Amino acid sequence: MIDGTIYYYDRLETYGELFVHACDLQLGRGEWPKPPELYRKMCEARDPAAVLERFKPEEPERAFVNVAELYDKGVLINERRLVPIYHPPVEDLSE
């Protein structure tokens, strides 16, 4: 944290929460869902860029959750805010 405190979390529980949140965000179900506590704590980190790097997937193309693809990285690092990246709906090709 900015004040030097350390944030601890349960990895298994948190990763499940991050996955569900990513699905909700990317599917655009209504209003933006409230971000998980871990993401909110990233805004309070002394070095948000370093925190993002720690959560960077080893194989981004195969990852279920990639924070850098969910939120505007520049805004998170420079302004310490979470701004979801908007993706337009995919064209319906079911016909």
VEXMAR-536154 format. One line per field, with one value per residue: residue number from 1; chain; z, x, y of N, C-alpha, C in turn. Coordinates in nm, 3 decimals. Example, Ala and Ser with C-alpha at 12.3 -4.5 7.8 and 13.67 -1.06 7.14 Angstrom:
% VEXMAR-536154
nr	(1|2) $
kette	(A|A) $
nc3	(0.780|0.708) $
nc1	(1.319|1.285) $
nc2	(-0.569|-0.225) $
cac3	(0.780|0.714) $
cac1	(1.230|1.367) $
cac2	(-0.450|-0.106) $
cc3	(0.780|0.787) $
cc1	(1.320|1.290) $
cc2	(-0.330|0.003) $
% end
This chain:
% VEXMAR-536154
nr	(1|2|3|4|5|6|7|8|9|10|11|12|13|14|15|16|17|18|19|20|21|22|23|24|25|26|27|28|29|30|31|32|33|34|35|36|37|38|39|40|41|42|43|44|45|46|47|48|49|50|51|52|53|54|55|56|57|58|59|60|61|62|63|64|65|66|67|68|69|70|71|72|73|74|75|76|77|78|79|80|81|82|83|84|85|86|87|88|89|90|91|92|93|94|95) $
kette	(A|A|A|A|A|A|A|A|A|A|A|A|A|A|A|A|A|A|A|A|A|A|A|A|A|A|A|A|A|A|A|A|A|A|A|A|A|A|A|A|A|A|A|A|A|A|A|A|A|A|A|A|A|A|A|A|A|A|A|A|A|A|A|A|A|A|A|A|A|A|A|A|A|A|A|A|A|A|A|A|A|A|A|A|A|A|A|A|A|A|A|A|A|A|A) $
nc3	(0.000|-0.030|0.209|0.311|0.430|0.414|0.196|0.231|0.084|0.008|-0.221|-0.380|-0.337|-0.419|-0.690|-0.808|-0.772|-0.929|-1.182|-1.225|-1.214|-1.436|-1.644|-1.616|-1.669|-1.933|-2.073|-2.051|-1.886|-1.809|-1.585|-1.500|-1.314|-0.961|-0.880|-0.772|-0.439|-0.449|-0.688|-0.627|-0.420|-0.564|-0.668|-0.451|-0.413|-0.363|-0.595|-0.860|-1.120|-1.080|-0.934|-1.125|-1.301|-1.152|-1.169|-1.429|-1.683|-1.768|-2.020|-2.202|-2.413|-2.351|-2.108|-1.860|-1.711|-1.740|-1.609|-1.733|-1.967|-1.890|-1.754|-1.803|-1.834|-1.823|-1.689|-1.446|-1.348|-1.352|-1.249|-1.052|-1.066|-1.153|-1.467|-1.675|-1.979|-2.269|-2.482|-2.790|-2.856|-2.987|-3.322|-3.402|-3.529|-3.561|-3.745) $
nc1	(0.083|0.030|0.094|0.270|0.174|0.104|-0.084|-0.272|-0.405|-0.632|-0.529|-0.664|-0.940|-0.954|-0.865|-1.077|-1.282|-1.176|-1.188|-1.468|-1.545|-1.405|-1.538|-1.798|-1.741|-1.637|-1.849|-2.031|-2.261|-2.516|-2.470|-2.133|-1.969|-1.895|-1.557|-1.335|-1.193|-0.913|-0.838|-0.920|-0.744|-0.508|-0.508|-0.430|-0.172|0.181|0.335|0.165|0.219|0.414|0.265|0.075|0.248|0.315|0.083|0.068|-0.008|0.171|0.134|-0.034|-0.223|-0.355|-0.465|-0.720|-0.783|-0.667|-0.552|-0.457|-0.599|-0.852|-0.884|-0.805|-0.476|-0.299|-0.451|-0.491|-0.226|-0.130|-0.337|-0.450|-0.701|-0.977|-1.072|-1.283|-1.207|-1.377|-1.542|-1.692|-2.007|-2.002|-2.070|-2.376|-2.378|-2.546|-2.742) $
nc2	(-0.117|0.236|0.354|0.174|-0.058|-0.410|-0.611|-0.899|-1.197|-1.466|-1.689|-1.893|-1.846|-1.578|-1.587|-1.725|-1.538|-1.329|-1.444|-1.479|-1.212|-1.109|-1.243|-1.134|-0.863|-0.873|-0.979|-0.783|-0.748|-0.565|-0.292|-0.183|-0.427|-0.431|-0.394|-0.660|-0.683|-0.710|-0.578|-0.319|-0.267|-0.260|-0.006|0.137|0.067|0.109|0.094|0.056|-0.042|-0.239|-0.423|-0.498|-0.627|-0.851|-0.996|-1.061|-1.287|-1.588|-1.698|-1.505|-1.533|-1.764|-1.727|-1.704|-1.481|-1.157|-0.881|-0.651|-0.646|-0.597|-0.354|-0.008|0.032|0.254|0.451|0.322|0.301|0.571|0.736|0.591|0.466|0.250|0.185|0.035|-0.141|-0.096|-0.319|-0.353|-0.521|-0.855|-0.946|-1.106|-1.417|-1.628|-1.700) $
cac3	(0.000|-0.033|0.344|0.349|0.481|0.321|0.176|0.217|0.032|-0.017|-0.366|-0.445|-0.331|-0.497|-0.833|-0.851|-0.777|-1.044|-1.302|-1.239|-1.244|-1.575|-1.730|-1.609|-1.737|-2.076|-2.132|-2.045|-1.827|-1.740|-1.541|-1.467|-1.182|-0.863|-0.889|-0.653|-0.345|-0.493|-0.788|-0.557|-0.345|-0.659|-0.681|-0.332|-0.404|-0.379|-0.735|-0.931|-1.237|-1.030|-0.898|-1.252|-1.354|-1.075|-1.211|-1.574|-1.711|-1.843|-2.158|-2.208|-2.510|-2.294|-1.972|-1.838|-1.656|-1.757|-1.560|-1.831|-2.073|-1.832|-1.711|-1.870|-1.760|-1.802|-1.586|-1.319|-1.301|-1.335|-1.173|-0.946|-1.081|-1.238|-1.576|-1.761|-2.123|-2.334|-2.606|-2.850|-2.864|-3.104|-3.416|-3.390|-3.652|-3.539|-3.851) $
cac1	(0.000|0.104|0.143|0.366|0.112|0.103|-0.217|-0.269|-0.530|-0.639|-0.513|-0.767|-1.067|-0.941|-0.860|-1.214|-1.352|-1.124|-1.239|-1.610|-1.550|-1.361|-1.648|-1.903|-1.693|-1.621|-1.980|-2.106|-2.394|-2.569|-2.372|-2.004|-1.971|-1.801|-1.431|-1.293|-1.110|-0.773|-0.821|-0.930|-0.619|-0.403|-0.511|-0.365|-0.035|0.291|0.375|0.064|0.278|0.479|0.159|0.024|0.349|0.306|-0.037|0.076|-0.003|0.287|0.087|-0.154|-0.322|-0.425|-0.508|-0.861|-0.791|-0.550|-0.595|-0.420|-0.699|-0.982|-0.885|-0.710|-0.351|-0.246|-0.530|-0.462|-0.091|-0.110|-0.443|-0.494|-0.845|-1.011|-1.160|-1.293|-1.189|-1.503|-1.534|-1.826|-2.061|-1.966|-2.182|-2.448|-2.364|-2.620|-2.838) $
cac2	(0.000|0.360|0.381|0.071|-0.180|-0.523|-0.668|-1.044|-1.249|-1.610|-1.701|-1.974|-1.773|-1.456|-1.617|-1.756|-1.410|-1.255|-1.508|-1.444|-1.068|-1.091|-1.287|-1.032|-0.742|-0.894|-1.005|-0.658|-0.773|-0.448|-0.194|-0.241|-0.489|-0.377|-0.469|-0.733|-0.608|-0.711|-0.472|-0.191|-0.251|-0.223|0.140|0.191|0.015|0.204|0.087|-0.024|-0.110|-0.360|-0.517|-0.551|-0.719|-0.975|-1.069|-1.084|-1.431|-1.636|-1.715|-1.421|-1.581|-1.878|-1.692|-1.672|-1.346|-1.071|-0.750|-0.548|-0.645|-0.561|-0.215|0.081|0.023|0.388|0.518|0.255|0.336|0.715|0.802|0.499|0.440|0.137|0.222|-0.084|-0.127|-0.133|-0.394|-0.358|-0.658|-0.933|-0.962|-1.232|-1.495|-1.751|-1.731) $
cc3	(0.000|0.103|0.395|0.407|0.371|0.317|0.151|0.166|0.012|-0.168|-0.432|-0.449|-0.422|-0.646|-0.887|-0.867|-0.899|-1.174|-1.328|-1.276|-1.389|-1.672|-1.733|-1.685|-1.888|-2.146|-2.127|-1.992|-1.747|-1.706|-1.509|-1.329|-1.090|-0.869|-0.760|-0.567|-0.391|-0.594|-0.722|-0.478|-0.438|-0.675|-0.563|-0.320|-0.425|-0.527|-0.811|-1.051|-1.193|-0.992|-1.024|-1.310|-1.282|-1.119|-1.362|-1.600|-1.794|-1.992|-2.174|-2.303|-2.457|-2.157|-1.967|-1.793|-1.678|-1.723|-1.662|-1.947|-2.022|-1.802|-1.786|-1.784|-1.728|-1.691|-1.449|-1.264|-1.268|-1.246|-1.058|-0.944|-1.171|-1.342|-1.671|-1.908|-2.188|-2.464|-2.666|-2.860|-2.996|-3.192|-3.401|-3.524|-3.647|-3.651|-3.957) $
cc1	(0.089|0.167|0.238|0.305|0.110|-0.037|-0.203|-0.405|-0.518|-0.637|-0.626|-0.901|-1.063|-0.939|-0.997|-1.295|-1.307|-1.177|-1.386|-1.624|-1.510|-1.471|-1.760|-1.864|-1.691|-1.753|-2.070|-2.247|-2.439|-2.461|-2.240|-2.013|-1.867|-1.673|-1.400|-1.199|-0.964|-0.748|-0.829|-0.803|-0.503|-0.395|-0.439|-0.219|0.066|0.333|0.276|0.121|0.347|0.376|0.101|0.121|0.343|0.188|-0.040|0.084|0.120|0.254|-0.043|-0.262|-0.403|-0.485|-0.658|-0.877|-0.659|-0.595|-0.568|-0.519|-0.837|-0.993|-0.778|-0.584|-0.294|-0.319|-0.501|-0.327|-0.078|-0.212|-0.497|-0.646|-0.864|-1.113|-1.166|-1.271|-1.317|-1.474|-1.675|-1.874|-2.019|-2.089|-2.242|-2.444|-2.445|-2.718|-2.782) $
cc2	(0.125|0.388|0.273|-0.055|-0.286|-0.581|-0.818|-1.091|-1.399|-1.630|-1.777|-1.901|-1.650|-1.484|-1.654|-1.628|-1.328|-1.312|-1.469|-1.297|-1.042|-1.133|-1.183|-0.906|-0.761|-0.924|-0.883|-0.675|-0.651|-0.348|-0.264|-0.303|-0.425|-0.460|-0.544|-0.649|-0.601|-0.600|-0.334|-0.162|-0.215|-0.072|0.207|0.148|0.126|0.210|-0.001|-0.100|-0.240|-0.465|-0.579|-0.654|-0.854|-1.060|-1.096|-1.234|-1.468|-1.653|-1.636|-1.471|-1.699|-1.848|-1.662|-1.528|-1.274|-0.929|-0.641|-0.542|-0.606|-0.412|-0.136|0.090|0.161|0.461|0.454|0.298|0.484|0.784|0.718|0.481|0.320|0.182|0.102|-0.049|-0.179|-0.207|-0.398|-0.503|-0.725|-0.950|-1.100|-1.303|-1.624|-1.788|-1.821) $
% end
